[in-house]
Amino acid sequence: MAITHALAAGMGGVRTTGDLVARMQMSRGMRLGEAKAYVAEKLGVSVEDLTDEVVMGEVRQDLGLGRVHAVAGEPKGMEAKFRIARLLGIEINSVNRFLKKSSLG
């Protein structure tokens, strides 16, 4: 976990795609290069763009994946997590718990 966190933070975390790449490493056991390629494909960008704050800020805004500083009217919190889970095709525990406790599940 510490190594995954260090790599995610090193990629810029939520400022870029470090959080998404780390999720793929932890949920699917992907190696770093494989996780980067998977996330880049899902986002429709190049692997090099994954660490570009400007490009990824626009992509995260367009896809509603949340950003470091919440902007009024943009998805944040659970809404962003729902979108991340759907986009990456992964299970996120908090999303699953929310669905189980709500009428949505």
KOLVOTOR-617547 format. One record per residue: residue number from 0; residue in one letter; z, y, x of N, C-alpha, C in turn. Coordinates in nm, 2 decimals, always signed. Each point is the difference from the previous one (the first is absolute). Layout:
<NUM; "A"; <Z; Y; X>; <Z; Y; X>; <Z; Y; X>>,
...
! end
This chain:
<0; "M"; <+0.00; -0.12; +0.08>; <+0.00; +0.12; -0.08>; <+0.00; +0.13; +0.09>>,
<1; "A"; <+0.08; +0.00; +0.10>; <+0.00; +0.11; +0.09>; <-0.13; +0.04; +0.06>>,
<2; "I"; <-0.07; -0.11; +0.04>; <-0.14; +0.02; +0.06>; <-0.09; +0.06; -0.10>>,
<3; "T"; <+0.00; -0.06; -0.12>; <-0.09; +0.05; -0.11>; <+0.03; +0.14; -0.03>>,
<4; "H"; <+0.13; +0.04; -0.01>; <+0.04; +0.14; -0.03>; <-0.05; +0.09; +0.12>>,
<5; "A"; <+0.01; -0.04; +0.12>; <-0.04; +0.08; +0.11>; <-0.15; +0.03; +0.00>>,
<6; "L"; <-0.08; -0.11; -0.03>; <-0.14; +0.02; -0.01>; <-0.04; +0.08; -0.12>>,
<7; "A"; <+0.06; -0.01; -0.11>; <-0.03; +0.08; -0.12>; <+0.03; +0.14; +0.03>>,
<8; "A"; <+0.12; +0.03; +0.05>; <+0.04; +0.14; +0.03>; <-0.10; +0.06; +0.11>>,
<9; "G"; <-0.04; -0.09; +0.09>; <-0.09; +0.05; +0.11>; <-0.14; +0.03; -0.06>>,
<10; "M"; <-0.04; -0.06; -0.11>; <-0.13; +0.03; -0.07>; <+0.01; +0.12; -0.09>>,
<11; "G"; <+0.12; +0.06; -0.01>; <+0.02; +0.12; -0.09>; <+0.06; -0.03; -0.13>>,
<12; "G"; <+0.04; -0.13; -0.02>; <+0.07; -0.04; -0.13>; <-0.08; +0.05; -0.12>>,
<13; "V"; <+0.06; +0.07; -0.09>; <-0.06; +0.04; -0.12>; <-0.10; +0.12; +0.02>>,
<14; "R"; <+0.01; +0.06; +0.12>; <-0.09; +0.11; +0.03>; <-0.15; -0.05; +0.02>>,
<15; "T"; <+0.00; -0.13; +0.04>; <-0.14; -0.06; +0.02>; <+0.01; -0.13; -0.08>>,
<16; "T"; <-0.01; -0.12; +0.07>; <+0.01; -0.12; -0.07>; <+0.09; -0.10; +0.07>>,
<17; "G"; <+0.09; +0.04; +0.08>; <+0.10; -0.09; +0.06>; <+0.08; -0.08; -0.10>>,
<18; "D"; <+0.04; +0.06; -0.11>; <+0.07; -0.07; -0.10>; <-0.08; -0.11; -0.06>>,
<19; "L"; <-0.13; +0.02; -0.03>; <-0.09; -0.10; -0.06>; <-0.02; -0.11; +0.10>>,
<20; "V"; <-0.03; +0.03; +0.12>; <-0.02; -0.10; +0.10>; <+0.12; -0.09; +0.02>>,
<21; "A"; <+0.12; +0.06; +0.01>; <+0.12; -0.07; +0.01>; <+0.03; -0.09; -0.12>>,
<22; "R"; <-0.04; +0.04; -0.12>; <+0.02; -0.08; -0.12>; <-0.09; -0.13; +0.02>>,
<23; "M"; <-0.12; +0.01; +0.05>; <-0.09; -0.11; +0.01>; <+0.06; -0.10; +0.11>>,
<24; "Q"; <+0.05; +0.06; +0.11>; <+0.06; -0.08; +0.10>; <+0.12; -0.08; -0.05>>,
<25; "M"; <+0.09; +0.06; -0.08>; <+0.12; -0.06; -0.05>; <-0.03; -0.09; -0.12>>,
<26; "S"; <-0.09; +0.04; -0.09>; <-0.02; -0.09; -0.12>; <-0.10; -0.11; +0.02>>,
<27; "R"; <-0.09; +0.02; +0.09>; <-0.10; -0.11; +0.03>; <+0.00; -0.06; +0.14>>,
<28; "G"; <+0.09; +0.05; +0.08>; <+0.01; -0.05; +0.14>; <-0.12; +0.03; +0.08>>,
<29; "M"; <-0.07; +0.11; -0.03>; <-0.12; +0.04; +0.08>; <+0.04; +0.06; +0.13>>,
<30; "R"; <-0.08; -0.03; +0.10>; <+0.01; +0.07; +0.13>; <-0.04; +0.14; -0.02>>,
<31; "L"; <+0.03; +0.09; +0.09>; <-0.02; +0.14; -0.01>; <-0.15; +0.03; -0.02>>,
<32; "G"; <-0.09; -0.05; +0.08>; <-0.14; +0.03; -0.01>; <-0.06; -0.05; -0.13>>,
<33; "E"; <+0.05; -0.12; -0.05>; <-0.05; -0.05; -0.12>; <+0.05; +0.08; -0.12>>,
<34; "A"; <+0.12; +0.05; +0.01>; <+0.06; +0.08; -0.11>; <-0.07; +0.14; -0.01>>,
<35; "K"; <-0.03; +0.06; +0.12>; <-0.07; +0.12; +0.00>; <-0.14; -0.01; -0.06>>,
<36; "A"; <-0.07; -0.11; +0.04>; <-0.14; -0.02; -0.06>; <+0.01; -0.02; -0.15>>,
<37; "Y"; <+0.10; -0.08; -0.05>; <+0.01; -0.02; -0.14>; <+0.03; +0.13; -0.08>>,
<38; "V"; <+0.09; +0.08; +0.05>; <+0.03; +0.12; -0.07>; <-0.12; +0.10; +0.01>>,
<39; "A"; <-0.07; +0.01; +0.11>; <-0.11; +0.08; +0.01>; <-0.11; -0.03; -0.10>>,
<40; "E"; <-0.02; -0.13; -0.01>; <-0.10; -0.05; -0.10>; <+0.04; +0.04; -0.14>>,
<41; "K"; <+0.12; -0.03; -0.04>; <+0.05; +0.03; -0.13>; <-0.01; +0.15; -0.03>>,
<42; "L"; <+0.02; +0.09; +0.10>; <+0.00; +0.14; -0.02>; <-0.14; +0.06; +0.01>>,
<43; "G"; <-0.09; -0.08; +0.06>; <-0.14; +0.05; +0.02>; <-0.01; +0.09; +0.11>>,
<44; "V"; <+0.07; -0.02; +0.11>; <+0.00; +0.09; +0.11>; <-0.02; -0.09; +0.13>>,
<45; "S"; <-0.02; +0.07; +0.11>; <+0.00; -0.08; +0.13>; <+0.14; -0.02; +0.05>>,
<46; "V"; <+0.01; -0.10; +0.09>; <+0.13; -0.02; +0.06>; <+0.05; +0.12; +0.08>>,
<47; "E"; <-0.09; +0.07; +0.06>; <+0.03; +0.12; +0.07>; <+0.06; +0.11; -0.09>>,
<48; "D"; <-0.05; +0.01; -0.13>; <+0.05; +0.10; -0.09>; <+0.14; -0.03; -0.05>>,
<49; "L"; <+0.05; -0.12; +0.02>; <+0.14; -0.04; -0.05>; <+0.11; +0.09; +0.06>>,
<50; "T"; <-0.03; +0.06; +0.12>; <+0.10; +0.08; +0.07>; <-0.03; +0.15; -0.01>>,
<51; "D"; <-0.10; +0.04; -0.07>; <-0.04; +0.14; -0.02>; <+0.07; +0.06; -0.12>>,
<52; "E"; <+0.10; +0.09; +0.03>; <+0.08; +0.05; -0.11>; <-0.08; +0.08; -0.11>>,
<53; "V"; <-0.11; +0.06; +0.05>; <-0.08; +0.08; -0.10>; <-0.07; -0.09; -0.09>>,
<54; "V"; <-0.08; -0.10; +0.06>; <-0.07; -0.09; -0.08>; <+0.09; -0.08; -0.09>>,
<55; "M"; <+0.11; -0.06; +0.05>; <+0.08; -0.08; -0.08>; <+0.08; +0.08; -0.10>>,
<56; "G"; <+0.03; +0.13; +0.02>; <+0.06; +0.08; -0.10>; <-0.09; +0.01; -0.12>>,
<57; "E"; <-0.13; +0.02; +0.02>; <-0.10; +0.01; -0.11>; <-0.01; -0.14; -0.07>>,
<58; "V"; <-0.01; -0.11; +0.08>; <-0.01; -0.13; -0.06>; <+0.12; -0.03; -0.08>>,
<59; "R"; <+0.12; +0.02; +0.05>; <+0.13; -0.03; -0.07>; <+0.00; +0.09; -0.13>>,
<60; "Q"; <-0.04; +0.12; +0.01>; <+0.00; +0.09; -0.12>; <-0.10; -0.06; -0.11>>,
<61; "D"; <-0.12; -0.03; +0.05>; <-0.10; -0.05; -0.09>; <+0.04; -0.13; -0.07>>,
<62; "L"; <+0.06; -0.09; +0.07>; <+0.04; -0.13; -0.05>; <+0.14; +0.00; -0.06>>,
<63; "G"; <+0.07; +0.11; +0.01>; <+0.14; +0.01; -0.06>; <+0.10; -0.09; +0.07>>,
<64; "L"; <-0.01; -0.01; +0.13>; <+0.09; -0.09; +0.08>; <+0.13; +0.07; +0.05>>,
<65; "G"; <+0.02; +0.12; -0.04>; <+0.12; +0.07; +0.05>; <-0.02; +0.06; +0.14>>,
<66; "R"; <+0.07; +0.11; +0.02>; <+0.00; +0.07; +0.13>; <+0.14; +0.04; +0.03>>,
<67; "V"; <+0.02; +0.04; +0.13>; <+0.13; +0.04; +0.05>; <+0.07; +0.10; -0.09>>,
<68; "H"; <-0.08; +0.11; -0.03>; <+0.06; +0.10; -0.08>; <-0.06; -0.01; -0.14>>,
<69; "A"; <+0.08; -0.02; -0.09>; <-0.05; -0.02; -0.14>; <-0.06; +0.13; -0.05>>,
<70; "V"; <-0.11; -0.01; -0.07>; <-0.07; +0.11; -0.06>; <+0.00; -0.02; -0.15>>,
<71; "A"; <+0.03; +0.11; -0.07>; <+0.01; -0.01; -0.15>; <-0.13; -0.05; -0.05>>,
<72; "G"; <+0.02; -0.10; -0.09>; <-0.12; -0.06; -0.07>; <-0.06; -0.11; +0.07>>,
<73; "E"; <+0.04; -0.03; +0.13>; <-0.05; -0.11; +0.07>; <+0.10; -0.12; -0.01>>,
<74; "P"; <-0.05; -0.12; +0.00>; <+0.09; -0.12; +0.00>; <+0.10; +0.00; +0.11>>,
<75; "K"; <+0.12; -0.04; -0.03>; <+0.10; -0.02; +0.11>; <+0.09; -0.11; -0.05>>,
<76; "G"; <+0.09; -0.05; +0.09>; <+0.09; -0.10; -0.04>; <-0.06; -0.13; -0.05>>,
<77; "M"; <+0.05; -0.04; -0.11>; <-0.04; -0.13; -0.06>; <-0.15; +0.00; -0.04>>,
<78; "E"; <-0.05; +0.12; -0.05>; <-0.14; +0.00; -0.04>; <-0.09; -0.02; +0.13>>,
<79; "A"; <+0.04; +0.06; +0.11>; <-0.08; -0.03; +0.12>; <+0.01; -0.14; +0.05>>,
<80; "K"; <+0.12; -0.06; -0.02>; <+0.02; -0.14; +0.04>; <-0.09; -0.10; -0.09>>,
<81; "F"; <-0.01; +0.03; -0.13>; <-0.08; -0.08; -0.08>; <-0.15; +0.01; +0.05>>,
<82; "R"; <-0.04; +0.12; +0.03>; <-0.14; +0.01; +0.05>; <-0.02; -0.07; +0.13>>,
<83; "I"; <+0.10; +0.01; +0.09>; <-0.01; -0.07; +0.13>; <-0.01; -0.15; -0.02>>,
<84; "A"; <+0.09; -0.05; -0.08>; <-0.01; -0.15; -0.03>; <-0.13; -0.04; -0.06>>,
<85; "R"; <-0.05; +0.07; -0.09>; <-0.13; -0.03; -0.06>; <-0.12; +0.01; +0.10>>,
<86; "L"; <+0.00; +0.11; +0.08>; <-0.10; +0.02; +0.10>; <-0.01; -0.11; +0.10>>,
<87; "L"; <+0.12; -0.03; +0.06>; <+0.01; -0.10; +0.11>; <+0.01; -0.14; -0.05>>,
<88; "G"; <+0.02; -0.02; -0.13>; <+0.01; -0.14; -0.05>; <+0.12; -0.07; +0.04>>,
<89; "I"; <+0.11; +0.07; +0.01>; <+0.13; -0.06; +0.04>; <+0.11; +0.02; -0.10>>,
<90; "E"; <+0.11; -0.08; +0.02>; <+0.11; +0.01; -0.09>; <+0.10; +0.10; +0.07>>,
<91; "I"; <+0.06; +0.09; -0.07>; <+0.10; +0.09; +0.05>; <+0.13; -0.03; -0.09>>,
<92; "N"; <+0.11; -0.03; +0.06>; <+0.12; -0.04; -0.07>; <+0.04; +0.10; -0.10>>,
<93; "S"; <+0.00; +0.13; +0.03>; <+0.05; +0.10; -0.09>; <-0.10; +0.01; -0.12>>,
<94; "V"; <-0.12; -0.01; +0.02>; <-0.10; +0.00; -0.11>; <+0.02; -0.12; -0.09>>,
<95; "N"; <+0.02; -0.12; +0.06>; <+0.03; -0.12; -0.08>; <+0.12; +0.02; -0.08>>,
<96; "R"; <+0.11; +0.05; +0.06>; <+0.13; +0.02; -0.07>; <-0.02; +0.10; -0.12>>,
<97; "F"; <-0.07; +0.11; +0.03>; <-0.03; +0.10; -0.10>; <-0.07; -0.07; -0.12>>,
<98; "L"; <-0.10; -0.07; +0.03>; <-0.08; -0.07; -0.11>; <+0.09; -0.09; -0.08>>,
<99; "K"; <+0.08; -0.08; +0.07>; <+0.08; -0.10; -0.07>; <+0.10; +0.07; -0.09>>,
<100; "K"; <+0.06; +0.12; +0.04>; <+0.10; +0.07; -0.09>; <-0.06; +0.08; -0.10>>,
<101; "S"; <-0.13; +0.03; +0.01>; <-0.07; +0.09; -0.10>; <-0.08; -0.08; -0.10>>,
<102; "S"; <-0.05; +0.07; -0.10>; <-0.08; -0.07; -0.10>; <-0.14; -0.02; +0.06>>,
<103; "L"; <-0.03; +0.04; +0.12>; <-0.13; -0.01; +0.06>; <-0.03; -0.15; +0.05>>,
<104; "G"; <+0.11; -0.06; +0.04>; <-0.01; -0.14; +0.06>; <+0.00; -0.10; -0.10>>,
! end
